[in-house]
């Protein structure tokens, strides 16, 4: 995963930027593992959108971002709340988590590159949640979601921290986003697209990280819309 994050940093910066090495020093395996271990712990009950375990994940992300010194980019500090219908038609609430790092070029900083992934998973037995297929392991009623998508969530956190605490500054702003309700049908990202907290026309690129935690034992897919 650390190699992936290095590539993300390089992709966001000019080729000659000497802040990359310093930024990479903020990233270590222990911190990445700690993020994933907490997000995929039984205490978070599979992080299903609309349930208490998911709210704990949201609070964890917001606390981390505040500690990094990033600026909030939601509708309520780092958060953007939305409602969606559960499988039985019941109305549930969840929150996207959004932060921004201002770009260094006065002429380009109004534009942004977004880096994100979904923070939710499919919960535990007894919760009516889409995506609970095949059942959890015998004797374990929680779908913990370490790879899907605590891994992507942790990777985006690491990139956000590296930029916030290092000297590397891209010309455009960086929007860091953690979507909620993805397993329920891309609810959080659809809500943001319909109610953007930054002008859509200023977005020049979006990179989504999903299930990046089991490489290099399994191949990584790189997919693009229009171009990649």
Buried (B, 14 or more C-beta within 10 A) or exposed (E): BEEBBBEBBBEBBEEEBEBBEEBBEBBEEEBBEEBBEBBBBEEBBBBBBBBEBBBBBBEBBBEBBEEBEBBBBBBEBBBBBBEBEBEEEEEBBBBBBBBBBBBEEEEBBBBBBBBBBBBBBBBBEEBEBBBBEEEBEEEEBBBBBBBBBBBBBBBBBBBBBBBBBBEBBBBBBBBBBBBBBBBBEEBBBBBBEEEBBBEEEBBEEBBBBBBBBBBEEEEEEEEEEEEE
